[in-house]
Amino acid sequence: MPTAPDTLAPSGHQYRRAADVPPNLRSQSRWRALGRRVLPGTHAVAYVACWPGVTALYPVEATEPLPPPPERKLRCQRS
């Protein structure tokens, strides 16, 4: 089973832990990793993923509110 990065994602962006995730994203714990996507109007790259103890991961550099999650919901896959 994959483990969550403590501070750095493979891309080198720094991420926040689950406790720092905004309330509007905390319900996304069942989302599968959706990969990188550029936030509209910014140069920040957002990641939404699910790992034990982490409900969402996103760059600390993202200063604007994250957009709503994509409409297509995916279930977390256990490998």
PAMIKE-226745 format. One record per residue: y, z, x of N, C-alpha, C in turn; residue in one letter. Coordinates in Angstrom, 1 decimal. Each point is the difference from the previous one (the first is absolute). Layout:
<mikes>
<mike n_v="Y" n_w="Z" n_u="X" ca_v="Y" ca_w="Z" ca_u="X" c_v="Y" c_w="Z" c_u="X" type="A"/>
...
</mikes>
This chain:
<mikes>
<mike n_v="-1.2" n_w="0.0" n_u="0.8" ca_v="1.2" ca_w="0.0" ca_u="-0.8" c_v="1.2" c_w="0.0" c_u="0.9" type="M"/>
<mike n_v="1.0" n_w="-0.8" n_u="-0.3" ca_v="1.2" ca_w="-0.1" ca_u="0.8" c_v="0.8" c_w="1.4" c_u="0.0" type="P"/>
<mike n_v="0.7" n_w="0.2" n_u="1.1" ca_v="0.8" ca_w="1.2" ca_u="0.0" c_v="1.5" c_w="-0.4" c_u="0.1" type="T"/>
<mike n_v="0.8" n_w="0.9" n_u="-0.6" ca_v="1.4" ca_w="-0.3" ca_u="0.0" c_v="0.7" c_w="0.3" c_u="1.4" type="A"/>
<mike n_v="0.9" n_w="-0.9" n_u="0.3" ca_v="0.7" ca_w="0.3" ca_u="1.3" c_v="0.9" c_w="1.2" c_u="-0.2" type="P"/>
<mike n_v="0.1" n_w="0.8" n_u="1.0" ca_v="0.8" ca_w="1.2" ca_u="-0.1" c_v="1.5" c_w="-0.3" c_u="0.0" type="D"/>
<mike n_v="0.4" n_w="-0.9" n_u="1.0" ca_v="1.5" ca_w="-0.3" ca_u="0.0" c_v="0.2" c_w="-1.5" c_u="0.1" type="T"/>
<mike n_v="-0.8" n_w="-0.7" n_u="0.7" ca_v="0.3" ca_w="-1.4" ca_u="0.2" c_v="-1.1" c_w="-0.9" c_u="-0.6" type="L"/>
<mike n_v="0.4" n_w="-1.0" n_u="-0.6" ca_v="-0.9" ca_w="-1.0" ca_u="-0.6" c_v="-0.3" c_w="-1.0" c_u="1.1" type="A"/>
<mike n_v="-1.0" n_w="-0.8" n_u="-0.2" ca_v="-0.4" ca_w="-1.0" ca_u="1.1" c_v="1.2" c_w="-0.9" c_u="0.3" type="P"/>
<mike n_v="0.9" n_w="-0.2" n_u="-0.9" ca_v="1.1" ca_w="-0.9" ca_u="0.3" c_v="1.1" c_w="0.6" c_u="0.9" type="S"/>
<mike n_v="-0.1" n_w="1.3" n_u="0.1" ca_v="1.0" ca_w="0.7" ca_u="0.8" c_v="1.1" c_w="0.7" c_u="-0.8" type="G"/>
<mike n_v="0.0" n_w="-0.3" n_u="-1.3" ca_v="1.0" ca_w="0.7" ca_u="-0.9" c_v="-0.4" c_w="1.4" c_u="-0.2" type="H"/>
<mike n_v="1.0" n_w="0.9" n_u="-0.1" ca_v="-0.3" ca_w="1.4" ca_u="-0.2" c_v="-0.1" c_w="0.2" c_u="-1.5" type="Q"/>
<mike n_v="-1.0" n_w="0.8" n_u="-0.4" ca_v="-0.2" ca_w="0.3" ca_u="-1.4" c_v="0.1" c_w="1.4" c_u="-0.4" type="Y"/>
<mike n_v="0.2" n_w="0.3" n_u="-1.3" ca_v="0.1" ca_w="1.3" ca_u="-0.5" c_v="-1.3" c_w="0.4" c_u="-0.6" type="R"/>
<mike n_v="-0.3" n_w="1.3" n_u="0.0" ca_v="-1.2" ca_w="0.5" ca_u="-0.6" c_v="0.1" c_w="0.1" c_u="-1.5" type="R"/>
<mike n_v="-1.1" n_w="0.3" n_u="-0.7" ca_v="0.0" ca_w="0.0" ca_u="-1.4" c_v="1.0" c_w="1.0" c_u="-0.6" type="A"/>
<mike n_v="0.3" n_w="1.1" n_u="0.7" ca_v="0.9" ca_w="1.0" ca_u="-0.6" c_v="1.4" c_w="-0.6" c_u="0.0" type="A"/>
<mike n_v="0.3" n_w="-1.0" n_u="0.8" ca_v="1.3" ca_w="-0.6" ca_u="0.0" c_v="0.2" c_w="-1.2" c_u="-0.9" type="D"/>
<mike n_v="-1.1" n_w="-0.4" n_u="-0.7" ca_v="0.1" ca_w="-1.2" ca_u="-0.9" c_v="0.8" c_w="0.4" c_u="-1.2" type="V"/>
<mike n_v="0.9" n_w="-0.9" n_u="-0.4" ca_v="0.7" ca_w="0.3" ca_u="-1.2" c_v="-0.9" c_w="0.1" c_u="-1.3" type="P"/>
<mike n_v="0.5" n_w="0.9" n_u="-0.9" ca_v="-0.9" ca_w="0.2" ca_u="-1.2" c_v="-0.4" c_w="-1.3" c_u="-0.7" type="P"/>
<mike n_v="0.9" n_w="-1.0" n_u="0.0" ca_v="-0.4" ca_w="-1.2" ca_u="-0.7" c_v="-1.1" c_w="-0.8" c_u="0.6" type="N"/>
<mike n_v="-0.4" n_w="0.4" n_u="1.3" ca_v="-1.1" ca_w="-0.7" ca_u="0.6" c_v="-1.2" c_w="0.9" c_u="0.1" type="L"/>
<mike n_v="0.1" n_w="1.3" n_u="-0.3" ca_v="-1.1" ca_w="0.8" ca_u="0.2" c_v="-1.2" c_w="-0.3" c_u="-0.9" type="R"/>
<mike n_v="0.3" n_w="-0.7" n_u="-1.1" ca_v="-1.1" ca_w="-0.3" ca_u="-1.0" c_v="-0.8" c_w="-1.3" c_u="0.5" type="S"/>
<mike n_v="0.4" n_w="-0.5" n_u="1.1" ca_v="-0.7" ca_w="-1.2" ca_u="0.5" c_v="-1.2" c_w="0.3" c_u="0.9" type="Q"/>
<mike n_v="-0.5" n_w="1.2" n_u="-0.1" ca_v="-1.1" ca_w="0.4" ca_u="0.9" c_v="-1.2" c_w="-0.9" c_u="-0.1" type="S"/>
<mike n_v="-0.2" n_w="-0.7" n_u="-1.1" ca_v="-1.2" ca_w="-0.8" ca_u="-0.2" c_v="0.2" c_w="-1.4" c_u="0.5" type="R"/>
<mike n_v="1.2" n_w="-0.3" n_u="0.5" ca_v="0.2" ca_w="-1.4" ca_u="0.4" c_v="-0.7" c_w="-0.3" c_u="1.3" type="W"/>
<mike n_v="-0.5" n_w="-1.1" n_u="0.1" ca_v="-0.6" ca_w="-0.5" ca_u="1.3" c_v="1.1" c_w="-0.4" c_u="0.9" type="R"/>
<mike n_v="-0.3" n_w="0.0" n_u="1.3" ca_v="1.0" ca_w="-0.5" ca_u="0.9" c_v="0.4" c_w="-1.5" c_u="-0.3" type="A"/>
<mike n_v="1.3" n_w="-0.2" n_u="-0.2" ca_v="0.5" ca_w="-1.3" ca_u="-0.5" c_v="0.5" c_w="-0.8" c_u="1.2" type="L"/>
<mike n_v="0.1" n_w="0.6" n_u="1.2" ca_v="0.5" ca_w="-0.8" ca_u="1.1" c_v="1.5" c_w="0.1" c_u="0.0" type="G"/>
<mike n_v="0.6" n_w="-0.7" n_u="1.0" ca_v="1.4" ca_w="0.1" ca_u="0.2" c_v="0.8" c_w="-1.0" c_u="-1.0" type="R"/>
<mike n_v="1.1" n_w="0.5" n_u="-0.4" ca_v="0.9" ca_w="-0.9" ca_u="-0.8" c_v="1.4" c_w="0.4" c_u="0.3" type="R"/>
<mike n_v="0.9" n_w="-0.9" n_u="0.1" ca_v="1.4" ca_w="0.3" ca_u="0.3" c_v="0.7" c_w="0.4" c_u="-1.3" type="V"/>
<mike n_v="0.7" n_w="1.1" n_u="0.1" ca_v="0.7" ca_w="0.5" ca_u="-1.1" c_v="1.2" c_w="-0.9" c_u="-0.4" type="L"/>
<mike n_v="0.2" n_w="-0.3" n_u="-1.2" ca_v="1.1" ca_w="-0.9" ca_u="-0.4" c_v="1.3" c_w="0.5" c_u="0.4" type="P"/>
<mike n_v="0.8" n_w="-0.8" n_u="0.6" ca_v="1.3" ca_w="0.4" ca_u="0.5" c_v="0.1" c_w="0.8" c_u="1.2" type="G"/>
<mike n_v="-1.2" n_w="0.2" n_u="0.7" ca_v="0.0" ca_w="0.8" ca_u="1.2" c_v="-0.9" c_w="-0.7" c_u="1.1" type="T"/>
<mike n_v="0.0" n_w="0.6" n_u="1.1" ca_v="-0.9" ca_w="-0.5" ca_u="1.1" c_v="-1.2" c_w="0.9" c_u="0.2" type="H"/>
<mike n_v="0.0" n_w="1.1" n_u="-0.9" ca_v="-1.1" ca_w="0.9" ca_u="0.1" c_v="-1.3" c_w="-0.5" c_u="-0.6" type="A"/>
<mike n_v="-1.1" n_w="0.4" n_u="0.6" ca_v="-1.3" ca_w="-0.5" ca_u="-0.5" c_v="-0.7" c_w="1.2" c_u="-0.6" type="V"/>
<mike n_v="-0.5" n_w="-0.2" n_u="-1.2" ca_v="-0.6" ca_w="1.1" ca_u="-0.8" c_v="-1.5" c_w="-0.2" c_u="0.0" type="A"/>
<mike n_v="-0.7" n_w="1.1" n_u="0.1" ca_v="-1.4" ca_w="0.0" ca_u="-0.1" c_v="-0.4" c_w="1.0" c_u="-1.1" type="Y"/>
<mike n_v="-0.9" n_w="-0.3" n_u="-0.9" ca_v="-0.5" ca_w="0.9" ca_u="-1.0" c_v="-1.5" c_w="0.1" c_u="0.3" type="V"/>
<mike n_v="-0.5" n_w="1.2" n_u="0.2" ca_v="-1.4" ca_w="0.1" ca_u="0.3" c_v="-0.6" c_w="1.3" c_u="-0.5" type="A"/>
<mike n_v="-1.3" n_w="0.2" n_u="0.1" ca_v="-0.6" ca_w="1.2" ca_u="-0.4" c_v="-1.0" c_w="0.5" c_u="1.0" type="C"/>
<mike n_v="0.2" n_w="1.2" n_u="0.5" ca_v="-0.9" ca_w="0.7" ca_u="0.9" c_v="-0.1" c_w="1.4" c_u="-0.4" type="W"/>
<mike n_v="-1.0" n_w="0.7" n_u="0.4" ca_v="-0.1" ca_w="1.4" ca_u="-0.4" c_v="1.3" c_w="0.8" c_u="0.5" type="P"/>
<mike n_v="0.7" n_w="0.7" n_u="-0.9" ca_v="1.1" ca_w="0.7" ca_u="0.4" c_v="1.3" c_w="-0.7" c_u="0.0" type="G"/>
<mike n_v="0.0" n_w="-1.4" n_u="-0.2" ca_v="1.2" ca_w="-0.8" ca_u="0.1" c_v="0.0" c_w="-0.8" c_u="-1.3" type="V"/>
<mike n_v="1.1" n_w="0.1" n_u="-0.7" ca_v="0.1" ca_w="-0.8" ca_u="-1.2" c_v="0.7" c_w="-1.3" c_u="0.2" type="T"/>
<mike n_v="0.9" n_w="-0.1" n_u="0.9" ca_v="0.7" ca_w="-1.2" ca_u="0.3" c_v="0.6" c_w="0.1" c_u="1.4" type="A"/>
<mike n_v="0.1" n_w="-1.2" n_u="0.6" ca_v="0.6" ca_w="-0.1" ca_u="1.4" c_v="1.1" c_w="-1.0" c_u="0.0" type="L"/>
<mike n_v="1.1" n_w="0.3" n_u="0.6" ca_v="1.1" ca_w="-0.9" ca_u="0.0" c_v="0.8" c_w="0.3" c_u="1.2" type="Y"/>
<mike n_v="0.8" n_w="-1.0" n_u="0.5" ca_v="0.8" ca_w="0.3" ca_u="1.2" c_v="1.1" c_w="1.0" c_u="-0.2" type="P"/>
<mike n_v="0.2" n_w="0.9" n_u="1.0" ca_v="1.1" ca_w="0.9" ca_u="-0.1" c_v="1.3" c_w="-0.8" c_u="0.0" type="V"/>
<mike n_v="0.0" n_w="-1.2" n_u="0.6" ca_v="1.2" ca_w="-0.8" ca_u="0.1" c_v="0.5" c_w="-0.5" c_u="-1.3" type="E"/>
<mike n_v="-0.9" n_w="0.1" n_u="-1.0" ca_v="0.4" ca_w="-0.5" ca_u="-1.4" c_v="1.1" c_w="0.9" c_u="-0.6" type="A"/>
<mike n_v="1.2" n_w="-0.4" n_u="0.1" ca_v="1.1" ca_w="0.9" ca_u="-0.5" c_v="0.3" c_w="-0.2" c_u="-1.5" type="T"/>
<mike n_v="-0.4" n_w="-1.2" n_u="-0.5" ca_v="0.2" ca_w="-0.2" ca_u="-1.4" c_v="-1.2" c_w="0.4" c_u="-0.8" type="E"/>
<mike n_v="0.1" n_w="0.2" n_u="-1.3" ca_v="-1.1" ca_w="0.4" ca_u="-0.8" c_v="-1.1" c_w="-1.1" c_u="0.0" type="P"/>
<mike n_v="-1.2" n_w="0.4" n_u="0.0" ca_v="-1.1" ca_w="-1.0" ca_u="0.0" c_v="0.0" c_w="-0.6" c_u="-1.4" type="L"/>
<mike n_v="-0.4" n_w="-1.3" n_u="-0.1" ca_v="-0.1" ca_w="-0.7" ca_u="-1.2" c_v="-1.2" c_w="0.5" c_u="-0.8" type="P"/>
<mike n_v="-0.1" n_w="-0.3" n_u="-1.3" ca_v="-1.2" ca_w="0.3" ca_u="-0.7" c_v="-1.2" c_w="-0.6" c_u="0.6" type="P"/>
<mike n_v="-1.2" n_w="0.6" n_u="-0.1" ca_v="-1.2" ca_w="-0.6" ca_u="0.6" c_v="-0.3" c_w="-1.3" c_u="-0.7" type="P"/>
<mike n_v="-0.7" n_w="-0.9" n_u="0.7" ca_v="-0.4" ca_w="-1.3" ca_u="-0.6" c_v="-0.8" c_w="0.3" c_u="-1.3" type="P"/>
<mike n_v="0.1" n_w="-1.0" n_u="-0.9" ca_v="-0.6" ca_w="0.2" ca_u="-1.3" c_v="-1.5" c_w="0.0" c_u="0.1" type="E"/>
<mike n_v="-0.6" n_w="-0.7" n_u="1.0" ca_v="-1.4" ca_w="-0.1" ca_u="0.2" c_v="-0.5" c_w="1.3" c_u="0.6" type="R"/>
<mike n_v="-0.8" n_w="0.8" n_u="-0.7" ca_v="-0.5" ca_w="1.2" ca_u="0.5" c_v="-1.4" c_w="-0.2" c_u="0.6" type="K"/>
<mike n_v="-0.3" n_w="0.6" n_u="1.1" ca_v="-1.3" ca_w="-0.1" ca_u="0.7" c_v="-0.5" c_w="1.4" c_u="0.1" type="L"/>
<mike n_v="-1.3" n_w="0.1" n_u="-0.1" ca_v="-0.7" ca_w="1.3" ca_u="0.1" c_v="-0.3" c_w="0.3" c_u="1.5" type="R"/>
<mike n_v="0.1" n_w="1.2" n_u="0.4" ca_v="-0.4" ca_w="0.3" ca_u="1.4" c_v="-1.5" c_w="-0.3" c_u="0.2" type="C"/>
<mike n_v="-0.3" n_w="-0.6" n_u="1.0" ca_v="-1.4" ca_w="-0.4" ca_u="0.3" c_v="-0.6" c_w="1.0" c_u="1.1" type="Q"/>
<mike n_v="-1.1" n_w="0.5" n_u="-0.3" ca_v="-0.6" ca_w="0.9" ca_u="1.0" c_v="-1.0" c_w="-0.9" c_u="0.8" type="R"/>
<mike n_v="0.1" n_w="0.2" n_u="1.4" ca_v="-0.8" ca_w="-0.9" ca_u="0.8" c_v="-1.0" c_w="0.9" c_u="0.7" type="S"/>
</mikes>
